[in-house]
Amino acid sequence: MKKIFSIVFFLLGIVSAVYVGFYIMFVGGIVGLIDAVRATTVDSYIITINIVKIIFAGFVGYSIFYLSAFISTFILGRKLRKRSSK
């Protein structure tokens, strides 16, 4: 049961990382940037927010993925191995 729950949590982490990192932040940032530039009054704050969303999209996506991978391995109960010094 722990293995199934871990796999489901890992897959949910992948889906949420792609959704938040790619769709909301990257695509949403590009669409928001286009809307802000095409507006009749250009607002520098909205342009800045959308550029920051585009810049941090990869970081947020990877962070969500690695957090879900860490929690998934924690659910399984695997411990990190210490490297043997030779």
C-alpha positions in Angstrom: 0.0 0.0 0.0 2.9 2.3 0.8 4.4 1.7 -2.6 1.1 2.5 -4.5 0.6 5.7 -2.4 4.2 6.7 -3.1 3.8 6.2 -6.9 0.6 8.1 -6.9 2.1 10.9 -4.9 5.1 11.0 -7.3 2.9 11.1 -10.4 0.8 13.9 -8.8 4.0 15.8 -8.2 5.0 15.5 -11.8 1.6 16.7 -13.0 1.5 19.6 -10.6 5.1 20.6 -11.4 4.2 20.7 -15.1 0.9 22.5 -14.5 2.3 25.2 -12.2 5.8 25.6 -13.7 4.9 25.4 -17.3 1.3 26.3 -17.7 0.6 28.9 -15.0 4.0 30.5 -14.7 5.6 30.2 -18.2 2.6 30.2 -20.5 0.6 32.5 -18.2 3.6 34.9 -18.0 3.9 35.1 -21.8 0.2 35.6 -22.2 0.1 38.3 -19.5 3.1 40.0 -21.0 1.5 40.1 -24.4 -1.7 41.5 -22.9 0.2 44.1 -20.9 2.1 45.3 -24.0 -1.0 45.4 -26.2 -3.0 47.4 -23.6 -3.8 51.0 -24.3 -2.0 52.1 -21.1 1.2 50.2 -20.5 1.7 49.4 -16.8 5.4 48.6 -15.9 4.3 46.7 -12.8 2.3 44.1 -14.7 5.1 43.7 -17.3 7.7 43.2 -14.4 5.5 40.6 -12.7 5.0 38.6 -15.9 8.8 38.7 -16.7 9.6 37.5 -13.2 7.0 34.7 -13.7 8.7 33.6 -16.9 12.2 33.7 -15.3 11.2 31.6 -12.2 9.0 29.1 -14.0 11.7 26.5 -14.3 12.8 26.9 -10.7 9.3 26.6 -9.4 8.6 23.5 -11.6 11.8 21.7 -10.5 11.2 22.7 -6.8 7.7 21.1 -6.9 9.0 18.0 -8.6 11.9 17.5 -6.2 9.7 18.1 -3.2 7.3 15.5 -4.3 10.1 13.1 -5.1 11.6 13.6 -1.7 8.2 13.0 0.0 7.6 10.0 -2.1 10.9 8.4 -1.1 10.2 9.3 2.5 6.8 7.5 2.3 8.6 4.4 1.1 11.0 4.6 4.1 14.2 4.5 2.1 17.2 6.0 3.8 20.0 7.8 2.1 23.1 5.7 1.9 26.4 7.0 3.3 29.2 6.8 0.9 32.0 4.4 1.9 35.4 6.0 2.0 38.0 3.8 0.4 
